[in-house]
């Protein structure tokens, strides 16, 4: 099966089919997905969507759970590492 190519914070990354967006973010070199109110970097904790720490923007939709979303070809992901 061919790799899936998605864009994370402006950089293309190749992953195997079935990889979660949270895992792809970690494979891209940064586990941080969002910032707490005080500015501290946050990252996935529970891996099953309960903690909500994995929220990112996927294809323009904010607050998507990256640990519960599988990577798709052409997907565009924005984490807290990119400031608007």
C-alpha positions as a printed NumPy array, in Angstrom:
array([[  0.   ,   0.   ,   0.   ],
       [  1.458,   3.439,  -0.901],
       [  2.435,   5.948,   1.766],
       [  0.126,   8.776,   2.764],
       [  1.518,  12.306,   2.312],
       [  0.184,  15.06 ,   4.54 ],
       [  1.335,  18.564,   5.405],
       [  2.098,  19.462,   9.013],
       [  2.815,  23.134,   9.692],
       [  3.927,  23.689,   6.108],
       [  6.117,  20.582,   5.802],
       [  5.182,  17.444,   3.897],
       [  5.588,  14.134,   5.728],
       [  5.11 ,  10.558,   4.517],
       [  3.525,   7.996,   6.809],
       [  2.145,   4.513,   6.419],
       [ -1.612,   4.117,   5.971],
       [ -3.416,   3.815,   9.3  ],
       [ -1.143,   6.219,  11.215],
       [ -2.926,   8.753,  13.434],
       [ -2.342,  12.472,  12.994],
       [ -0.924,  12.604,  16.556],
       [  1.667,   9.961,  15.647],
       [  2.534,  11.788,  12.415],
       [  3.088,  15.018,  14.379],
       [  5.469,  13.167,  16.71 ],
       [  7.243,  11.562,  13.731],
       [  7.672,  15.036,  12.231],
       [  9.72 ,  16.001,  15.283],
       [  7.321,  17.797,  17.594],
       [  4.832,  16.322,  20.004],
       [  3.273,  19.698,  20.883],
       [ -0.23 ,  20.082,  19.498],
       [ -1.673,  23.067,  21.346],
       [ -0.911,  25.67 ,  24.016],
       [ -2.507,  25.967,  27.439],
       [ -4.066,  29.282,  28.475],
       [ -0.792,  30.159,  30.219],
       [  1.209,  29.43 ,  27.045],
       [  2.703,  26.053,  28.003],
       [  3.003,  23.544,  25.17 ],
       [  0.607,  20.608,  25.486],
       [  0.755,  17.185,  23.822],
       [ -1.446,  14.08 ,  23.589],
       [ -1.748,  12.339,  26.936],
       [ -4.411,   9.64 ,  26.868],
       [ -4.312,   8.627,  23.185],
       [ -8.064,   8.001,  23.095],
       [ -9.582,  11.491,  22.844],
       [-10.636,  11.941,  26.469],
       [ -7.983,  14.449,  27.583],
       [ -8.473,  16.765,  24.547],
       [ -4.76 ,  17.696,  24.65 ],
       [ -4.25 ,  16.545,  21.052],
       [ -6.481,  19.193,  19.442],
       [ -5.187,  20.614,  16.151],
       [ -6.564,  22.289,  13.042],
       [ -7.107,  19.824,  10.188],
       [ -8.01 ,  21.145,   6.748],
       [ -9.19 ,  24.415,   8.311],
       [-11.372,  22.771,  10.973],
       [-10.23 ,  23.744,  14.455],
       [-10.191,  21.55 ,  17.58 ],
       [ -9.922,  18.19 ,  15.812],
       [ -8.667,  15.283,  17.922],
       [ -5.395,  14.24 ,  16.292],
       [ -5.167,  10.983,  18.259],
       [ -8.516,   9.855,  16.845],
       [ -7.975,  11.002,  13.251],
       [ -6.188,   8.863,  10.679],
       [ -3.877,  10.582,   8.222],
       [ -5.263,  11.108,   4.733],
       [ -3.423,  11.968,   1.547],
       [ -3.248,  15.752,   1.083],
       [ -4.399,  16.541,   4.631],
       [ -3.205,  19.9  ,   6.036],
       [ -2.534,  19.998,   9.774],
       [ -1.698,  23.05 ,  11.865],
       [ -0.517,  22.773,  15.46 ],
       [  0.342,  25.353,  18.096],
       [  3.839,  25.58 ,  16.587],
       [  2.388,  27.91 ,  13.944],
       [  1.051,  31.206,  15.23 ],
       [ -1.601,  32.971,  13.104]])
